[in-house]
């Protein structure tokens, strides 16, 4: 993926036989970002750009129909494609506690007592955002990205601080 692009979604499995596709949403503004008529760049670039024809929510999942993708086979060919935007297309909310995935991935994770845990390798967006910490001991920990557990994020210093309750960082 190009460094100057930010991920706003990833194409998942087809839904139905008419080309609708499930989207793994990676943006706080899915209704605006994936509005009908929106043109979205892709990674790999040769898969797009894609133009949204229809968008709807179904059982908590975003379903999109793209122009020219009219059947399940065409939808399946797009599976795994990243939907990306230029950083200039991201609206700055002015909220100092608002971070993009690209700002968090790669940060060192330390506890409030200064113990090094590892590095943030991924952000998972489910009902609750989860930091995936690749641990220095080779394991992996999932940490809910909430202020009570992650009281400090210092992007400039390249680290974040975790205040883990008992058991959170035990082998998972």
MOFENWO-V225172 format. One record per backbone hydrogen bond with DSSP energy under -0.5 kcal/mol. NH is the residue of the N-H (numbers start at 1). CO is the residue of the C=O. E is the energy in kcal/mol with one decimal. If there is no record, write none. Layout:
nh->(NH:NH)
co->(CO:CO)
e->(E:E)
This chain:
nh->(5:6:8:9:10:11:12:15:20:21:22:23:24:25:26:33:34:35:37:38:40:40:41:43:47:48:49:50:52:52:53:54:56:58:61:62:63:64:65:67:69:70:72:75:76:77:78:78:79:80:81:82:83:84:84:85:87:89:90:91:93:96:98:99:103:104:104:105:106:107:108:109:110:110:111:112:114:117:118:119:120:121:122:124:125:126:126:130:131:132:133:133:134:134:135:135:136:138:141:143:143:145:146:149:150:152:154:155:158:158:159:160:161:162:163:164:168:170)
co->(2:85:83:83:24:81:22:20:15:64:13:62:10:23:8:29:30:32:52:35:38:50:84:82:44:45:40:40:38:50:65:65:63:61:58:23:56:21:54:51:66:68:17:71:72:73:74:75:76:11:78:43:9:41:82:6:4:86:87:89:91:94:95:97:100:100:101:101:120:104:158:118:108:160:115:162:111:109:109:134:107:132:132:130:123:124:128:124:143:122:131:141:119:132:133:139:117:135:133:131:141:129:144:146:146:161:159:153:154:155:154:108:152:110:149:162:165:167)
e->(-1.5:-3.1:-3.1:-1.3:-1.3:-2.9:-3.4:-2.8:-0.6:-2.5:-2.6:-2.0:-3.0:-1.1:-2.5:-3.0:-2.5:-1.1:-3.5:-2.3:-0.5:-3.3:-0.9:-1.9:-1.8:-1.8:-0.5:-2.8:-2.8:-0.5:-3.6:-1.6:-2.3:-2.8:-1.8:-0.7:-3.2:-2.5:-2.5:-2.7:-2.0:-0.9:-0.9:-2.0:-2.6:-1.5:-0.6:-1.2:-1.1:-2.9:-2.3:-2.3:-3.3:-2.2:-0.6:-2.2:-0.9:-2.1:-1.6:-0.5:-0.6:-0.6:-1.9:-0.6:-1.6:-1.2:-0.7:-2.6:-2.9:-2.1:-2.8:-3.2:-0.5:-2.2:-2.5:-1.2:-2.1:-3.2:-1.3:-2.1:-2.6:-3.1:-1.1:-2.7:-0.5:-0.8:-0.8:-2.8:-3.2:-2.8:-0.7:-3.2:-3.1:-0.6:-0.8:-2.3:-2.9:-2.0:-2.2:-2.6:-0.5:-2.9:-1.8:-1.2:-2.7:-1.0:-2.8:-0.6:-1.0:-0.7:-2.0:-2.6:-2.8:-3.1:-2.7:-0.7:-2.0:-1.1)
